[in-house]
């Protein structure tokens, strides 16, 4: 009887270990599906950290495979591709450049561009751009084209505010020496901060809508500080 009990305990322990292993595999798969996480940034910091910033009108989207072969995204002839291939593939967005805000030297003789994003959403791919719509897109140069992902700044031109448009024209470029320090990463939000700092401005990512849409961190005689625009003040007063 004692031997039978021991055998049952060993069997139950093996089953428990198997269940733990199975659960671990499930969680690893879930992590892959939800792998894209981005640290928040103010649009000015996005601009300063990017290689390029453009306004572009999208007219075509394709799937580009690692071997260079391309398919229309909705092409019924697309073969049934394994995850290993798709995870190395890209969405290729083709568009007409309407305005270059950064990256002039590489783009000054360019009218149409291909912009690449990872194919999978879980790898920070972008799949939401629409044909015949204009977008502001920021990203990096490399791999024979322009690259961006979900963590890079990309917004429909129709949603870009007047102060953000001013920032794209000259505000952001003129003030990249001012670093925007996200509170909560190195020190708690809400700590008393000087109105002006020699190096940058504090930015609260949890309450960022007004500062994102209506101001920039600019260099003044006293140091770096948020420009107190009329739109910013009205936004901060709004309920």
N, C-alpha and C positions, 0 to 999 in steps of 0.2 A: 504493500500500500504506500509506504514511504517513497519507494522508487517511482511509483506511478505519479505521486504528487510532484516529485522533483522533475520528472519528464514533462508534466503539464506546465510547471513554472518556466522551464526552459523554452517550451513551445510558445507560451504567452510572451516571454521576453523577446524572442525572435520576431514574433508578429508585431510587437510594439516598436522594435527597432526598424522593421520594414515600413511601418506607418510613418515613423519620424523621417525616414529617408525619402519616402514618397512625398510627404508634406514639404520637405526641403526642396525637392525638385520642382514642385508646384510653385513655391515662392520664388525660386530662381527664375522660372519662366515668367511669372508675374512681374518680376523686376525688369526682365527684358522688355516686356510689353510697355512698361511705364518708365523706361529708362531716361527719358528726356526731362531734365530739370534745369532751370535757368536762374541764375542770380539776377535780381532786378537791377536795372540801371536807368538813370535819367537819360533822355534822348541826347543831351550834350555829350555825356560820357560814351554813349554808343558811337556818336559821330567821331569823337577823338580817338577811340580805340579801333575804328574801322580803316580799311585801306581805301574804300571808295564809298561814296554816297551819291545816288542818282535818283532822278524821277524818270520812270520808264513806263511806256504803255505796252502791256502784254498782248501778243497776238497769237501765240502758239505754245503748246505744251507737249513734250514728248518724254518717253521713257528711254534713258540711255543706259545700255548694258555695259559691263566692264570691258567687253571686247570692242566697244565703239558702235555696236549695232543699235539702231534707234527704231522705236515704234510709237505711233500715236497712242496716247494714253487709253483711249476707248477703242482701239483697233481690235476687232474680234480675232485677228490672226496672231495676236500675241501668244506665244507658246506658254504652256504651264511650267513656269520657272521655279526652281527650288529656292528656299529661303536664303541659302548661301550665296546665290547669284543676286537676288533682289537686295540683300543687305549691302552689297557692293555697288548697286546701281544708283542712278540719280534721276530726279526730275529735271528736265531741261526746259527752262522757260525762255522763250525768244521774245524780244521786245525792242521797241524803238525808243532810243534815248531822247527825252524831252529836255533834260537839264542835268548837268554834272555839277555837284556841289563839292565833291572831293575825288581825287584821282585823275585830275586833268591831264597830266603828262601821258598816262596810258590810254586815256579815253578821248583825247581831243580830236582825233581823226576818225572816231567811231560813231556810226549812226544807229546801227543795230547790234545787239549783244545777245549772247546766250548766258543765262545765269543758272547755276546748278545748286540743287538742294538734295540732301539724302532722300531716297525713295520712301523709307519707312518713317511714319510719325514717331515711332519709338526711338528712332535715331535722330530726332530733332528735325525731321524733314518737314517741309512746308507744302501743303497740298491745297491751299485755299485761294490762290490767286485766280482771277477770272480774266478771260480774254476780253480785249477792248476796254479794259480798266487801267487807270494810271495809278502807280504806286511809288512811294519813296522806299528804296531798299538800300541797306548798308551791309557791308560784308568784307570779304577778303579776296585778294587776287591769288590765283594758283590753279594748277592742273589744267592749264590751257583756257581759263575763262574766269568768270566772276562767280564766287561762291557765297552762299548765305544759308543760314538755318533758322530754326524757330527762335533761337535765343538772340538773333540779330534783329535790329530794328527794321520792321517792314510794315508800312501802313498805307491804306488807301489814301490817295491824295485828297479826296473829298473830306477826310476826317482830320487832316493836318491843320492845326490852328494857325491863326495869323502870327502869333509869337514863335511857333515852331518854324514857320516859313521864314521868318526873319532870322531865326537861329541858323537854319540851313544856308541862307544867303551869306551871312558874315558873322553873326554872334558867336556860334559854336567854334568856328575856325580861329577867331581872334582870341578866344579864351581857353584854349586847351591847356594852358599852363595852370589853370585852376582845376584842381582835382575835386571831384564830387565824392565825398566820403559818406558811404551808406551807414547810417547809425544802426546799431544792433549787431553788426558784424564784429567790430572791435571794441565798441563801448555802447552802453544802453542808450536807447532813444530817450529824449526828454531831458538829458543832462544840460545844464546851462552852458551855452556856447557863445563866444564873442560874436558880435554882429558882423565883423569882418575878420578874415584869417589870411595870413600871408600865403597859404598854400591851397585853400579850397573852401568849399561850402558843405555843410552837413545836410544830408538828404534822408528823410524818413520814408522808406519804401512803403510803409503801411498806410501812409496818408499822403500819397504822392501825386494825386490827380492834378491838383492846382499847379504845383511846381513843374510837373511834366508838361502841362499844356500851355502855361502862360509866362514862363520866365527862364532865365539862364543864369549861370554862375559867372559873373563878370569881374574883371580886374579893375579896381578903383585905386585912388591914391591911398586909401586905408587898407587895401588888400582885396582878397576875393570875397564877394558877397552876392546874394541873390538880388537881381534887378527887381525893384518894387514897381512893377507895371500896374496900370489901372485895372487891367483884366485879372491880374493875380489878386489884387486886393478885393475885387468884387467876388471872385471865386471863393476866397477864404471866408468871406462874410456870409456866403450862401449857406442855407441849412443843409 
